[in-house]
Amino acid sequence: MNHLATERQLSWLDHVRLFNLLTVPRAGLNVPAEAAEQALDLLDMAELVDPEAIAPNVVTMRSRVRLQRPRGDSFEVTLVYPAQADAADNSLSVFSPLGLSLLGARLDEELQWQGPAGETHTARVAEIVYQPESSGDFNR
């Protein structure tokens, strides 16, 4: 399943920052070619909105999200830029397979992504615990 087939809503601020990360050479930023291509496709197809106007049920950068697996267990992740990714606090790079599935996803949307061994994972966006825009946090 192509997780990018669904039209995603992104703030223009997230769009600009992610586009710049992918297109401006940066020391130390190593995005796999496939992930970069998927991210650029997502950015090309996304509906752009003002950060102040983005719906509170949309996953944006720095959102903290609770995902629920089909078997009923759940886990939380925070969607971050690659430099802030840290497994110890469940901060997930936007350019990871799950990160790309999350960006622009909506509450109750079912996501699928590939794990490191090629296995397919599925989870539903059960809760957006924190979204910066709905909290008035535009300085990121």
C-alpha positions in Angstrom: 0.0 0.0 0.0 1.4 3.4 -0.9 1.0 5.5 2.2 1.5 8.7 0.2 -1.5 8.1 -2.1 -3.8 9.9 0.2 -3.7 13.6 -0.1 -2.0 15.1 2.9 -2.4 18.5 4.4 0.8 20.2 5.5 1.6 23.7 6.8 3.6 25.7 4.4 6.2 26.2 7.1 6.7 22.4 7.5 6.8 22.1 3.7 9.5 24.8 3.3 11.7 23.4 6.0 11.4 19.8 4.8 12.0 20.8 1.1 15.1 22.7 2.2 16.4 19.7 4.1 16.0 17.5 1.0 17.4 19.9 -1.6 20.1 22.1 0.1 23.3 20.1 0.7 24.0 19.7 4.4 26.8 18.0 6.2 25.7 15.0 8.1 22.2 14.7 6.7 22.0 11.3 5.0 18.5 10.6 3.8 18.3 7.3 1.8 17.4 7.9 -1.8 14.1 6.1 -1.6 13.0 8.0 1.5 14.0 11.3 -0.2 12.0 10.5 -3.3 8.9 9.5 -1.2 9.3 12.7 0.9 9.5 14.9 -2.3 6.5 13.1 -3.7 4.6 13.8 -0.5 5.6 17.5 -0.6 4.6 17.8 -4.2 1.1 16.3 -3.7 0.3 18.0 -0.3 -2.3 20.6 0.2 -0.5 23.6 1.8 -2.2 25.7 4.5 -1.1 28.4 6.9 0.3 27.0 10.1 -2.4 28.9 12.1 -5.1 27.3 9.9 -4.1 23.6 9.9 -6.7 21.3 11.4 -6.0 20.0 14.9 -6.6 16.4 13.7 -3.5 16.5 11.3 -0.1 15.2 12.3 2.5 18.0 11.8 6.2 18.3 12.6 6.9 18.0 16.3 3.4 16.4 16.9 3.3 13.7 19.6 1.0 10.9 18.4 -0.4 7.7 20.0 -0.6 4.8 17.5 -2.7 1.7 18.1 -1.7 -1.6 16.5 -4.5 -4.0 15.3 -3.8 -6.3 18.2 -4.7 -3.5 20.6 -1.4 -2.3 22.0 -0.4 1.3 21.5 2.8 3.4 21.5 3.7 7.1 21.3 6.1 8.8 19.0 7.1 12.4 18.3 7.7 13.3 14.7 10.9 15.3 14.4 13.5 16.5 12.0 16.4 14.0 11.5 18.9 15.9 13.8 16.4 15.5 16.7 15.6 11.8 16.2 16.3 9.8 19.4 15.0 6.3 20.0 15.5 6.8 23.8 12.6 9.3 23.9 10.6 7.9 21.0 11.5 10.9 18.7 11.1 9.6 15.2 12.7 11.1 12.1 10.3 12.3 9.5 12.4 10.6 6.9 11.9 7.1 8.4 9.3 4.8 6.9 6.9 5.4 9.8 7.7 9.1 9.9 6.8 9.5 6.2 3.5 7.7 6.9 2.7 10.0 9.8 3.4 13.4 8.2 0.0 14.9 7.3 -1.9 11.8 8.5 -5.2 12.5 10.2 -6.7 11.2 13.5 -8.2 7.7 13.0 -6.3 7.1 9.8 -4.8 3.7 9.3 -1.1 3.7 8.3 1.1 1.1 6.8 4.9 1.2 6.6 7.8 -1.2 5.9 10.1 -2.3 8.8 13.8 -2.8 8.4 13.5 -6.4 7.4 10.8 -5.6 4.8 7.9 -6.6 7.0 4.7 -4.5 6.8 3.5 -2.8 9.9 0.0 -1.3 10.5 -1.3 1.1 13.1 -4.1 3.6 13.5 -3.6 7.2 14.6 -5.5 6.9 17.9 -4.7 10.2 19.4 -2.7 13.4 18.6 -1.4 14.0 22.1 0.3 17.3 21.1 0.2 19.3 17.9 2.4 22.5 18.0 0.1 24.6 15.8 -3.1 23.9 17.9 -1.0 24.9 21.0 0.1 28.1 19.4 3.7 27.0 19.1 5.0 28.3 15.7 8.6 28.8 16.7 10.3 25.6 15.8 
